[in-house]
Amino acid sequence: MKTEDFVARLAANTAPVARGALVRRLLLASLGGALIAVLCVAALYGLRPDLGTAVLGTPFWMKATFTMGVAAFALLLLERAARPGADLHIRLALLILPLAFILIAAVSELALLPRSERVATWLGSTWRTCAFSIAGLSIPVLALALLALRRLAPTRPAVAGLAAGLLSGGLAASAYGLHCPETSAAFVATWYLLGVLGSGLLGAAAGARLLRW
Amino acid sequence: LRAIEERLKALMLRSLAGEAAATRDLLLALMTQLRRYFSRRMSAGADDVEDLVQETLLAVHLKRETFDPDQLLTAWVFAIARHKLIDWYRRRSASLTVPLDGAAELFAEDAYDGATAGDDVGQLLGELPANQAAAIRCMKLEGLSAAQTASRTGQSVPAVKVGVHRGMRALIARLRGARE
């Protein structure tokens, strides 16, 4: 077909695009993902029985600040990675903020503890399963995020996948916080972090393969 | 350049508002720019260039949602074009891959030809100045780099390059003369 005719045919299909359509699409996927993650946690793990009193304490919000921070900054990166020609450097660097938050919290927590209690605090009672649970919970969320990304235009598919993976990991970890009884920042800085990083790597690998356009 | 950017961005904003005529003007303007962009970067026929122009225009239209009005429109368009170009090269190199069954036959050496060709080349190189012949022997027959050749023959790198160039020209001239 001649390109001029091709253009005429494309132009005939000019539906209006709302300002902020891309942001709305990503927010919708995130909300849907968060909902899926909460339902999975409730169905597969059960909410912690003392949730009502836990939400009044600082450990719960320390965890939530980290996990929701990861999700929020990953979403900021994703918003750029979905646009051709957008600069990613600043948004990539911002991911350091939630990481720094949890590492500082963990170090100051351990520094105040007597040496004999440090290892027990760090391992808690669920360290064997925590990271795997978070990475596993992130998979359905990641699928939703990648589906939204396929409608967009990531020119660096692995980075976009990484952002989607970290977003999914952050949302899954936030939901998992409704079940997980651990209260230590050192615990979160290790096992939650590993779970979130696992989701990120999963997302990067999936993105590199599935986000061709 | 800035005038073009402003004109195209204005068209894009009207296209995003749903104005079909603006979409057409925008895509036609981009068509000319994309033709130039691709034909400069592809060692391919006009058909391939036109395919890629159409593919890019389609992506520009379908992915309009990803354009941020705070961004430069031309930067956005050429990031898409670059993405499509890389994709084209990747597909092409994938389709050029051939299974290796029976490749040994293809590469099997014909000893007789190799030997006589070696004799002929040796004879021809003998007629060149020694430094040029040595440089050609290292770079063209043994496949060394210019830097390796330079250290092997004790010449400087520019001297090696010049020597190979002059030597090859002399050889070609001599072969032409021999044929006539």
Interface residues (C-beta under 8 A of the other chain):
Chain A: M1 T3 E4 F6 V7 A8 L10 A11 A12 N13 T14 A15 P16 V17 R19 A21 L22 R25 A82 R83 P84 G85 A86 R151 L152 A153 T155 R212 W213
Chain B: S15 L16 A17 G18 E19 A20 A21 A22 T23 R24 L27 L28 M31 E50 V53 Q54 L57 L58 A59 H61 K63 R64 E65 T66 F67 D68 P69 Q71 L72 A75 W76 F78 A79 I80 R82 H83 D87
